[in-house]
Amino acid sequence: MLTPVDGMVSGRILPLGALAGDAISLMGLVVFGLLVVTTLVILLGGDRRFIVTGATATGGYLAFLVRRDGEPDLLRHTLSRREAFLDRLTRDGLRSRLRFDRDTFARNVARRRPERGLDGHMLWLLATARVNQAERFGVGLGELYGLTDPDDPLKVHIGLQEHYHTRLLADVVGIFGLPLRMHPPAMLVRAVIWVLVGIPERWSQPLAGAAEMAGCVIFRMLRDRGIALFADEPAVAGRIRLLYDEILADEIGHVGYIASVLGPAGRSMMRRLFRLLGLRLACQLPELVALYGRAALKGAFAAEFRLDALAAELPGRAYAAAMI
């Protein structure tokens, strides 16, 4: 969800000053401290215990991605079959009958917390926009540091999928005639992304996998609530399912890929980090909290994470190279 997996390959150590931007607050220090502790736990775990080759599993995953997404063009940030898919949707020109106030939407996208009195439809649209902020931030940071390896076809595909997530989420909001303006995501989200981009891949993979697991839970919840909210417009509800399923299928693949290259200790760390950070990341979406309530969110993240069950929901569209 939070960062392109292909971005975690440089081994660069980013300066602490790169995290500056907001005034330092007590909460900011707590958040940053949590990320420092998490990073140290990963570093102290040792490379050899975490990483295995997973060559056979990743080879099968790459073959699946080529069949599903087509040929990559890194310069234009496109995958041939996915581009054709989006072109078909654009020609269809589906729009909801419902109309939402553009000023209210734009004003709340720029806020850290939504205004009081917004209905479920607007909260859901704002949550979708908020997730897109995190996706765009991760994609942009990876590009800024030139982290995509053009000689690694698997990571090229994964990185380009992250580009498409920003377009797919914008298309969800576009069904309702609303524009997306970019704003930085919440501090914890930015901190996680900075850590993932800034430390070597062999150290960051358990944290990256935990973030992708959180993405699976969040995207699934947003998909299901959107379908329910717009059930009176079957075509709109169907389009919401289609677009979110494209993202969810990718997230499932990313979790499986990371699990396939981690050893038992790395997968165990990945699960523990998911328990530690997953709910906290979801709570960075205040609109999601307002839609579901903290108790329901806590239950969703406390439940057993079943990658096989998630993949079974999307037969032929999701590929899990390994279980977690």
C-alpha positions as CSV (number, residue, x, y, z in Angstrom):
1,M,0.0,0.0,0.0
2,L,2.5,2.5,1.2
3,T,5.5,2.4,-0.9
4,P,6.6,0.8,-4.2
5,V,8.4,-2.4,-3.4
6,D,10.8,-1.8,-6.2
7,G,11.9,1.4,-4.3
8,M,13.6,-0.5,-1.5
9,V,16.7,-1.5,-3.3
10,S,19.2,1.3,-3.1
11,G,20.7,0.9,0.3
12,R,20.8,4.7,0.7
13,I,20.5,6.0,4.3
14,L,18.5,9.2,4.2
15,P,19.4,12.0,6.5
16,L,17.1,12.6,9.5
17,G,16.5,16.1,8.2
18,A,14.6,14.5,5.4
19,L,11.8,13.8,7.8
20,A,11.4,17.5,8.6
21,G,8.5,19.4,7.3
22,D,6.1,19.7,10.1
23,A,6.8,21.3,13.4
24,I,8.2,18.7,15.8
25,S,5.5,17.7,18.3
26,L,5.3,15.2,21.1
27,M,3.3,12.9,18.9
28,G,5.8,13.3,16.1
29,L,8.6,12.3,18.4
30,V,6.6,9.3,19.6
31,V,5.9,8.2,16.0
32,F,9.5,8.7,14.9
33,G,10.7,6.8,18.0
34,L,8.4,3.9,17.1
35,L,9.9,3.7,13.6
36,V,13.5,3.9,14.9
37,V,12.8,1.0,17.3
38,T,11.2,-1.0,14.5
39,T,14.1,-0.4,12.2
40,L,16.6,-1.4,14.9
41,V,14.7,-4.6,15.5
42,I,14.9,-5.4,11.8
43,L,18.6,-4.5,11.6
44,L,19.5,-6.6,14.7
45,G,17.7,-9.6,13.3
46,G,20.5,-10.3,10.9
47,D,20.4,-10.7,7.1
48,R,20.9,-14.4,6.8
49,R,18.0,-15.3,9.1
50,F,15.6,-13.1,7.1
51,I,16.4,-13.7,3.5
52,V,16.1,-16.9,1.3
53,T,16.3,-17.1,-2.4
54,G,12.7,-17.9,-3.4
55,A,13.9,-18.1,-7.1
56,T,11.3,-20.6,-8.2
57,A,8.4,-18.8,-6.5
58,T,9.4,-15.4,-7.8
59,G,9.9,-16.8,-11.3
60,G,6.3,-18.0,-11.3
61,Y,5.1,-14.6,-10.0
62,L,6.9,-12.8,-12.8
63,A,5.4,-15.1,-15.5
64,F,2.0,-14.4,-14.0
65,L,2.6,-10.6,-14.1
66,V,3.6,-10.7,-17.7
67,R,0.5,-12.6,-18.6
68,R,-1.8,-10.3,-16.6
69,D,-0.3,-6.9,-17.1
70,G,1.5,-7.1,-20.4
71,E,4.8,-5.5,-21.5
72,P,6.3,-2.8,-19.2
73,D,7.4,0.6,-20.4
74,L,9.4,2.2,-17.6
75,L,9.9,5.5,-19.4
76,R,6.2,6.0,-19.9
77,H,5.2,4.3,-16.6
78,T,2.8,1.9,-18.5
79,L,1.9,-1.8,-18.6
80,S,0.4,-2.6,-22.0
81,R,-2.6,-4.7,-20.9
82,R,-3.4,-2.5,-17.9
83,E,-3.2,0.6,-20.1
84,A,-5.7,-1.1,-22.5
85,F,-7.9,-1.9,-19.5
86,L,-8.0,1.8,-18.4
87,D,-8.6,3.0,-21.9
88,R,-11.7,0.8,-22.1
89,L,-13.0,2.3,-18.8
90,T,-12.3,5.8,-20.0
91,R,-14.3,5.3,-23.2
92,D,-17.2,3.9,-21.1
93,G,-17.4,7.3,-19.3
94,L,-19.4,6.0,-16.3
95,R,-20.6,8.7,-13.9
96,S,-22.7,8.5,-10.8
97,R,-26.1,10.1,-10.6
98,L,-25.2,11.5,-7.2
99,R,-23.6,14.9,-6.9
100,F,-21.2,16.0,-4.2
101,D,-20.1,19.5,-3.3
102,R,-16.6,20.0,-4.8
103,D,-15.6,22.7,-2.3
104,T,-16.5,20.5,0.7
105,F,-14.5,17.7,-0.8
106,A,-11.5,19.8,-1.7
107,R,-11.5,21.6,1.7
108,N,-11.6,18.3,3.6
109,V,-8.9,16.6,1.5
110,A,-6.6,19.4,2.6
111,R,-7.5,18.9,6.3
112,R,-5.9,16.4,8.7
113,R,-9.4,15.5,10.1
114,P,-12.8,15.8,8.4
115,E,-15.3,18.3,9.4
116,R,-18.2,17.3,11.6
117,G,-21.4,16.3,10.0
118,L,-20.2,14.7,6.8
119,D,-22.2,11.7,5.6
120,G,-20.9,8.2,4.9
121,H,-20.6,8.8,1.1
122,M,-18.4,11.9,1.5
123,L,-16.3,10.2,4.2
124,W,-15.7,7.2,1.9
125,L,-14.6,9.5,-1.0
126,L,-12.3,11.3,1.3
127,A,-10.8,8.0,2.6
128,T,-10.2,7.0,-1.0
129,A,-8.5,10.3,-1.7
130,R,-6.4,9.9,1.6
131,V,-5.1,6.5,0.5
132,N,-4.2,8.0,-2.8
133,Q,-2.1,10.6,-1.0
134,A,0.0,7.8,0.6
135,E,0.3,6.0,-2.7
136,R,1.4,9.1,-4.6
137,F,3.9,10.0,-1.8
138,G,5.5,6.6,-2.0
139,V,5.7,6.5,-5.8
140,G,7.0,10.0,-6.0
141,L,9.7,9.4,-3.3
142,G,10.9,6.3,-5.1
143,E,11.2,8.2,-8.4
144,L,12.9,11.1,-6.7
145,Y,15.7,8.8,-5.5
146,G,15.9,6.8,-8.7
147,L,15.3,3.5,-7.0
148,T,13.7,1.4,-9.7
149,D,16.2,-1.1,-11.2
150,P,15.4,-1.2,-14.9
151,D,17.3,-4.5,-15.1
152,D,15.0,-6.3,-12.7
153,P,11.8,-7.1,-14.6
154,L,9.9,-8.3,-11.5
155,K,10.5,-5.1,-9.6
156,V,9.8,-3.0,-12.7
157,H,6.4,-4.6,-12.9
158,I,5.7,-4.1,-9.2
159,G,6.8,-0.5,-9.3
160,L,4.6,0.2,-12.3
161,Q,1.7,-1.4,-10.5
162,E,2.1,1.2,-7.8
163,H,1.8,4.0,-10.4
164,Y,-1.4,2.4,-11.6
165,H,-2.8,2.4,-8.0
166,T,-2.7,6.2,-8.0
167,R,-4.6,6.3,-11.3
168,L,-7.1,3.7,-10.2
169,L,-7.9,5.5,-7.0
170,A,-8.2,8.8,-9.0
171,D,-10.7,7.0,-11.3
172,V,-12.8,5.9,-8.3
173,V,-13.2,9.5,-7.2
174,G,-13.6,10.6,-10.8
175,I,-16.8,8.5,-11.1
176,F,-18.3,11.3,-8.9
177,G,-16.9,14.2,-10.9
178,L,-14.4,15.1,-8.1
179,P,-10.8,16.2,-8.8
180,L,-7.9,15.0,-6.7
181,R,-5.3,17.5,-5.4
182,M,-2.2,16.1,-3.9
183,H,-1.3,16.7,-0.2
184,P,1.3,14.9,1.9
185,P,-0.1,12.0,3.9
186,A,0.0,11.8,7.7
187,M,3.2,11.8,9.6
188,L,3.3,8.1,10.5
189,V,2.7,7.2,6.9
190,R,5.4,9.5,5.7
191,A,7.8,8.1,8.4
192,V,7.2,4.5,7.3
193,I,7.8,5.4,3.7
194,W,11.0,7.2,4.5
195,V,12.3,4.2,6.4
196,L,11.4,1.8,3.7
197,V,13.0,3.9,1.0
198,G,16.0,4.8,3.1
199,I,17.4,1.5,4.4
200,P,18.7,-1.5,2.3
201,E,16.1,-3.9,1.0
202,R,17.5,-6.9,2.9
203,W,16.7,-5.0,6.1
204,S,13.4,-3.4,5.1
205,Q,11.5,-6.3,3.7
206,P,9.7,-7.4,6.9
207,L,8.4,-3.9,7.4
208,A,7.5,-3.6,3.7
209,G,5.6,-6.8,3.9
210,A,3.7,-5.6,7.0
211,A,2.8,-2.4,5.3
212,E,1.5,-4.4,2.3
213,M,-0.5,-6.6,4.6
214,A,-2.1,-3.5,6.1
215,G,-2.9,-2.3,2.6
216,C,-4.8,-5.6,1.9
217,V,-7.0,-5.0,4.9
218,I,-7.6,-1.3,4.2
219,F,-8.3,-1.7,0.5
220,R,-10.7,-4.6,1.2
221,M,-12.6,-2.6,3.8
222,L,-12.8,0.5,1.5
223,R,-14.0,-1.7,-1.4
224,D,-16.7,-3.4,0.6
225,R,-18.0,-0.1,2.2
226,G,-18.0,1.6,-1.2
227,I,-20.1,-1.2,-2.7
228,A,-22.6,-1.0,0.1
229,L,-22.8,2.8,0.1
230,F,-23.5,2.9,-3.7
231,A,-25.6,-0.2,-4.0
232,D,-28.5,1.8,-5.4
233,E,-26.4,2.4,-8.5
234,P,-25.3,-1.2,-9.5
235,A,-23.1,0.0,-12.3
236,V,-21.3,2.4,-10.0
237,A,-20.9,-0.3,-7.3
238,G,-19.6,-2.7,-9.9
239,R,-17.0,-0.2,-11.1
240,I,-15.9,0.4,-7.5
241,R,-15.4,-3.3,-7.0
242,L,-13.5,-3.6,-10.3
243,L,-11.1,-0.8,-9.5
244,Y,-10.5,-1.7,-5.9
245,D,-10.1,-5.4,-6.9
246,E,-7.3,-4.4,-9.3
247,I,-5.4,-2.8,-6.4
248,L,-6.2,-5.5,-4.0
249,A,-5.0,-8.2,-6.4
250,D,-1.6,-6.4,-6.6
251,E,-1.3,-6.0,-2.9
252,I,-1.9,-9.7,-2.4
253,G,0.8,-10.4,-4.9
254,H,3.2,-8.0,-3.2
255,V,2.6,-9.7,0.2
256,G,3.2,-13.1,-1.4
257,Y,6.4,-12.0,-3.2
258,I,7.9,-10.6,0.0
259,A,7.0,-13.7,1.9
260,S,8.6,-15.8,-0.8
261,V,12.0,-14.1,-0.4
262,L,12.0,-14.1,3.4
263,G,13.1,-17.0,5.6
264,P,11.0,-18.2,8.6
265,A,12.4,-15.5,10.9
266,G,11.7,-12.8,8.4
267,R,8.1,-13.9,7.9
268,S,7.7,-14.0,11.7
269,M,9.0,-10.5,11.9
270,M,6.7,-9.4,9.1
271,R,3.6,-10.8,11.0
272,R,4.7,-9.1,14.3
273,L,5.2,-5.7,12.6
274,F,1.8,-6.1,11.0
275,R,0.3,-6.5,14.5
276,L,2.3,-3.6,15.8
277,L,1.7,-1.1,13.0
278,G,-1.3,-2.2,10.9
279,L,-4.0,-0.7,13.1
280,R,-1.9,2.5,13.7
281,L,-1.6,2.9,9.9
282,A,-5.3,2.5,9.4
283,C,-6.0,5.1,12.0
284,Q,-4.0,7.6,10.0
285,L,-7.2,7.6,7.8
286,P,-9.6,9.5,10.1
287,E,-12.4,9.0,7.6
288,L,-12.0,5.3,7.7
289,V,-12.2,5.5,11.5
290,A,-15.4,7.5,11.2
291,L,-16.9,5.0,8.7
292,Y,-16.2,1.9,10.7
293,G,-15.4,2.9,14.3
294,R,-12.2,2.0,16.2
295,A,-13.7,-1.2,17.6
296,A,-14.4,-2.6,14.1
297,L,-11.0,-1.5,12.8
298,K,-9.3,-3.1,15.8
299,G,-11.3,-6.4,15.1
300,A,-10.3,-6.4,11.4
301,F,-6.6,-6.1,12.3
302,A,-6.8,-8.5,15.2
303,A,-8.3,-11.2,12.9
304,E,-6.1,-13.9,11.4
305,F,-4.5,-12.6,8.2
306,R,-5.3,-15.2,5.5
307,L,-3.5,-14.5,2.3
308,D,-4.9,-17.7,0.7
309,A,-8.4,-16.6,1.4
310,L,-7.8,-13.2,0.0
311,A,-6.3,-14.7,-3.2
312,A,-9.2,-17.1,-3.5
313,E,-11.6,-14.1,-3.7
314,L,-9.9,-13.0,-6.9
315,P,-9.2,-16.2,-9.0
316,G,-7.0,-15.6,-12.0
317,R,-6.3,-12.0,-10.9
318,A,-4.2,-12.5,-7.7
319,Y,-1.0,-14.6,-7.3
320,A,0.5,-15.3,-4.0
321,A,4.0,-16.7,-4.4
322,A,4.1,-17.8,-0.8
323,M,1.9,-17.7,2.3
324,I,2.6,-15.6,5.3
